[in-house]
């Protein structure tokens, strides 16, 4: 006797995503990356049909026919350090601006041949120009523990990268090994900080800032390291780069109270991150499409699955609420929705398991959420609020399906304007925020989170505000809900996501 299942439980389902080669077409060997969704929203295809309703004495409709299908899907997921990094490219319609690495997201990997102990060198398959004396690298995935962690480049000869602290010999390096540039260490006493008319400026006497990877207008950095001589005594924290001119770095929206500092006894460290932002130049704007695979348990022949095909990233929401995890909602507009039985089985390809990283929490891992009125005469604009009870950052690409005669579903999609917004509920302290709404002031919003020596920034450098009606309830604190609406900033983008692959411990909240 064969026992047949009469139901399928949600806990046996799974979600994987693969990037398409072109719309509705997977590459020869697709890479299916497993996700860890908390819930789904409207996942699948919705069929439309029209019944025949002829004029007839029986007054009965005839069986109708299928006329259309709308395919879409979304899910909620915990936001971790790396789980949405690649997918955010799809929502930004752009490639990531990555720091130099042996495993680039969109380029060919640079093999690491070996590790030489006598010379403390990583031996690469080809040279990486951005790796130079003073570069701070993070090494991971090596078979010998000593060869992992933070390393500072002392010299580069061809494809050999000499670092400190010392390395251990490793003749055969695992394919998981990676070297990534995460910052720069400057020479003793070469960097000083000065406040000029309220604006914070870093000046070097030796190194050209403009020649270093990751230092450009609009980039976010962390100034300072863990060692006493790696950080200024009074100027440690996150900052956005306002401008870079040779040996002069002007900073914007810093997180510390600045003070003039010579730095004569310091070998200052600055940490940089990868950035994904919506691009201004048409040549840099890139639409990606995906296939979303949701497994649906097994029938008598094997695992079943359904697919969203030709799926384009439409809406993204970052959710930051009190006493909770940071989560994200993602939704896609697709061209088609198909199913595969157990006999057909899931689509072929390389399967990558979810990393199972820890989520960021809103009680301990949020370094700062700041909404401030923009002031060109200062690097420390005052915050409009003290504390927030909740905040969201949203993206809407306004993607719509393109329908045509002879096509069930859509043959393509069109994207509208890139809209960035969200919502903020703040605890009321002064009328400054309400006045900023009324005055249609230029404001900026950024969310900085960090944990486990890594972190991220969501940055909207320019926005207007709506809402602003003060909420007063009995026995409750006064709150002010505002609705930000992002606009193109002086840096050319509306929204940027910056991922710091490594940060010193001093950068943690």
N, C-alpha and C positions, 0 to 999 in steps of 0.2 A: 504494500500500500504506500502510495506517495502522498506526503503531507504538503498541501499547497498553502502558501501564505495568503491570508485574506486581507492583509493590510501592510503598509510600510510606515515605519516610524521616522520622525524628522531627524532623530539623532544618528541615523545611518546614512544621511545625505552628506555630500561634500561639495565644495566649490573650488574650481581651478580656473585660471585665466591664462590665455595665450594670446600674444600679439600677432596680428595677421600681417602677411607680406603685402597684400593690397586688399581692398575692401572685399569681404566675404571669401577670401582665399588665404589659407594657412601656408606657411613655408613648408618645404619638404620634410623637415623635422621640427615640428613646433615644440616649444618649451612650455609645458603646462605648470604654472606656479600655483601651489595650493594656498588657499586663503582660509581664515578662521572667522567666518561671519557669526555675528550674534543673532541676526534675524534677516529676513528678506522682505522686500517690498515690490509687489506687482511683477514678479519674475515670470516671464514666459510670453506667450502670444495670445492676444485676444481676437477671436474670430468675429467678424461681422457678417450677417446674412440678411437677405431680403426675401420675404415670403411673397408668393404669388397671391394676389387678391383680385381675381377677375370678377366682373359683374356676372353673377350667377344666382339663379333662384334659390339654391341651397344655402347661400350666404356663408359659405365656408372657404377658408383660405386653403390654397394648395401648398405643398411642400416648397420651401424656398431654396435659395442657392447661396453659396458662399460668395461674398463680394470683396472682402478685404480682411487684412490681418495687421494688427499693430503689435510689434515685438519690442519689449523693453524689459528692464530689470534693474533692481538695486539691492543693496545690502548695507547693514550696519556692522561696523567692525571696530575693535579696540585700536587706537593709534599707537604704534610702537615705533622704535627708531628707524626700522628699515622696511616694514611690511608694505607701505604704500609709496615708497620712493619712486619706483619705476612707473607706477600707475599715475602718479601726479603729472608726469609728462603729458599723458593723454588729456588731462583736464586743463593744462596750461597751453596745449597745442604747441609744444616746443620741446627741444632736446635739453637735457640737464647740462648746466655749465659746471662740469666736474673739475675738481682739482686733480692734478697728475696722479695716475695710478697704474698699476700693472694689470688691473682688471676693469677697464672702462665699461660703463653701462652700454654704450652704443658703438664702441670701436673694438678693434682686435686686441686681444690680450697680449701682454708682453711676458713671455715665459721667464721664470726664475730658475736658472740652471743649477745653482748650488749656493752654499754659504761657506765662505773660507774663514776658518778660525784664526790662522796666524795674522791675516791682514784685516780681520774684522770687516769683511766685505760681503755684500750680496752681489752675486754674479748674475746679471740679467742677460736675456737673449738679444736685446737691443737697448740702446741708450734712451733715456727720458730726459729731455732738455731741462725740464723744470726742477729735476733733482740736482741740487747744487749745494756747496758748502753753506751750512746754516739752515738747510731745510729740516723741518721736523717731520718725521715719518711715523706712521703707526703700522706695525707689522703684525699680521695675524695669519693663522692657518698653517704655520710651520710645524714640523714634526718634533722639533726640539724647543722646549718651552723658553729657553734663553733667547731664542731668535725672534720671539714675539714681543709686542709691547711698543712703547715709545722709544724712538731712536733719533739721534741728531746726526746729520750728515757732516762729516769732517772733510771729505774730499771725494771727487769723482774722477776716475780715470777710464775713459771709454765706456764700457758697459759695467764696470766695477764700481759699486757704491760703498765707500768706507763710512762706517758709523761708530758712534759710541752710545751706550756702553758696549762692552765686548760681546762678541758673538761666539757660538759654538759651531764646530764643523758639522755640516749637513750636506753630504754628497748628493743625495736624492731628495729633492724638495717635493712635497705633496702638491697636487694640482690645485688644492684649496688655498695655497699660500698667496698672500697679497701684500704689496707695499703701497701705501697711499700717503700723499703729502697732506699734512693737516696743519702746518704752521711754519713759522720762521723764527730762528734764534739769531739775534743781532750781537755784534761784537761788543766788548766791554766799553761802556761809556759813549757809544756812538749815537744813542737815541735820547732825545730830551722832549719833554712835554711843556708847552706854553699855552696860556690862555690869552688870546688876542681879541680884544673887544667882545669878550664873552664866548668866543669860538675856540674849541680845543684843537690844537695843532701838534702833531708829532713831526719832529725834524731829525733826519739822519745826517751824519757827517761822512759816512762811508758808503752805505748801501742805497741803491736807487729803488725806492718803493715801487715805482712803475714797472720794474723788471721782475717783480716777484709774483708768483702764481696766486691768484685769489684776492689781490688788492686792486680794486677798481671802484668807481663811483657806484653807489647803491649796494655794495657788498656789506655783509655783516661780519664782524670780527670779535674775538675776545682778546683783551689786552692783559697780559700777565700770565705767569706760570706759578707752579707750586713752590719752587725753590726761592729762598729769600732774595737771591741776586737775579731772579728771572722776572721779577715784577717790580713796578714802582711801589714806593711806600704808601702813596695816597691815591693812586690812579689805577684801579683794577676793576675790570668789568666789560660788559658788552657795548658795542658801538656800531653804528652804520657809517660807512665811508662816504663823506660828502664829496671829496675830490682828491685826486692824486696828481701831483706835479713833481716829477723827479724824486727828490729826497724829502718832499713835504707831503704829509698825509693829514687832511683836514677831516675831523670827525663830527658826527651828527647824532643826536638823540642818544647820548651816552647814559649808562645806568648808574654812574657814580657821581659824587660831588667833586669836581676837578680842582686841582691846585697845581701851580707851577712846580716843575720838578726837573732837575738837571740830569739825573740818572747816570752820574759819573761812575758809580760803583755797580751798575746794572748790566747784565747781559739779557736784555729784554726779550721776552717771548710773546709772539702774537699768533693766535690760532685762527684759521680760516675754514670755510665750509663750502660744500657744493650748493649751487643755487638752481632752482627751477622757477622760471618766471614767465609770464606772458610776454612775448617778444613784440617789439615795435616794427622792426624791419621785415618786410614781406618774405624775404629769402630765408628768414629764421623761423617762420611760422610753419608748423608741421602738424597735419592731422594724422592721428593714429587710429587704427580700428582693432578690435579685439574679438575673440570668441570666449564666451563665458560658459563653462561646463558645470552643470549641477547634476551629480549622480543621485539616483532615486531608488537605491536599494537593488535587490536582485529578483529577477523572475526565475523560472525553472531552468533557463539556459545560461544565466550569468548576470553581470551588473548592467543596470539600465541607466540612461542619462538623457538629459535634454540640453539643448544648446541655444544660446543667443549668438547669431552670426552677423558679421558686419556691424558690430556694436561700437558706437562712438561715445566717448565720455561726455556727459551732459551736465549733471549737477553734483556738486561736492559741498558737504557741510562739516566743518570742524566743530565739535561740541565740547565746550568747557563749562562744566557745572560744578557747583560746590560739593565737596565730599564725595567725589566720584572718580571714575576713570575718564581720561580724554578719549573720546570716540569720534568716528567719522561716518557719515552717510554718503554713499556713492550711488549714482544712477546712470544708466546707459540707454541710449536709443539705438535699437538694432534694426537690421533689414529683414531678418528672418528668424524663426524659431522652429527648430527641428528636434525630433526625438530618435533615440536608438534603443532597440530592444536588447535583451541579454544575448540573443544570438548574434547581433551585430557588434555589441560591445562598445566601449568608449573609443573615441578617436585616438589614433596612434600619436606618439611623440615622447619626448623626454619628460619625466615627471619629477618635479622639485617639491619636496616636502616643505611645509611652513616651518619657519625658524623657531617658532614658539617663544618669542621674545616677551619680556615683561612689558606691561602697559605703563604709560605715564599716568600718574594720579594728580588730582588737582589740589591736594592738600600739602604735598611735600615736593612736587617736581616742577611746579610753575615758578619760574624765577621772577617774571614780571608780565603783567598785562597792563599796557599803558595807552590811554587815549589822551592826546594832548593837542593843543592849538599850536600850529606851526609858527615858529619865530626864527627868521633868518639870522637874527643878531645873537643867538645863543645856541650852544650844543646841548643844553639841558632844559628843554621846554617843560613847563610845569604841567603835571597831570591834572586832568579835569575831575578826576575822582580819586578817592582813597582806596576803596575796596569794591569788588564786583561780586554779585551773587551768581551770575551766569553770563556767558558770552558765546556767540557763534561767529564763524567766518564762513561765508558762502561764495561759491562759484556757480555761475549759470552760463553755459555756452549757447543756450537757446537753440539746441539742435532739433531739427524737424525732419521727418522721413519724406523722401521724394517718391510719390506714387506714379504709376503709369499703367496704361492699358496693357494687358497681357502679363502683369506682374502681381503675384499674391505677396503682399508685404510691401517692401520698398526696394527700389533698385539702387538708391544712394541716399545720402543725408546732406542737409545743408546746415551750416552753423551761422547763428546770428551774432550779435555783439557779445563780447566777453564782459559779463557783468559780475562785479564783486560787491558783496554787501555783508549783511549779518544782522545781529541784534546784540544789545548790551543792556543788562539791568545792573545799575550801580546803586550803592548806598549814597544817599544825598548828604553832602556836607556844606557846599556853598552853591550859589546860583550861577557859578561860572559856566557849567555845562549847558544849562538852560539858555543862557545868554549866547553861548557859542552856536546853538541851534538857530536861535532867532536872528543872529547876525550873519548866518550862512558862512561861518568862519571856515578857513582851511584847517583841517585837523588830520592827524595821523594815528594809526593804531598798529601796535605790534604785540605779539604773543611770544614769549620766550620761555622754553621749558628745557630742563636738563636733568639727567639721572645717569648713574653708572658711567661717568666720564664720557658722556655723549649728550647731544641735545639738538634742538631745532628752533627756528624762528619763523613765524608767519608775519609778514610785514605788508601793510597797506600804507604807503608813504603819504598819500593825499586822498582825502574823502570829504564829503559833506555829511551833515547830520540831519536826520528827521526825527520825529517823535519829540521827546523832551517834556512830556506832561508829568509833573510831579505826582507820585502816587502816595497818598496818605491813608493809612488804615489804622483803626484802633488797636493799641497794644503791639504795634509792629513798627520797625524802623522805616523811615521815609526812603523811598526808592525812586529812581529816575530811569525809565526805559528810553533808550535812544536807538535809532536805526541808521547805521553808517551806510554810505553809498560811495564805493571807491571810484577814482578817476585816474586818468593817466598822469603820472608824476613827472618831476623833472628828470628822473632816472630813465624814463621811457616805458616803465611798466606800471601796472595797477596793483598787482599782487606778486610777491616773491615768497617762495619757501626755501629756507636755508637749512641744510642738514650738516651738523658738525659731527664728523665721524669720530673725533676724539676731542675731549676738553680736559683741562687740568681739574683737579679736585676743587680748587678755589672757585671754579665756575659753577659749582653745584649750588642750588638754593639753600 
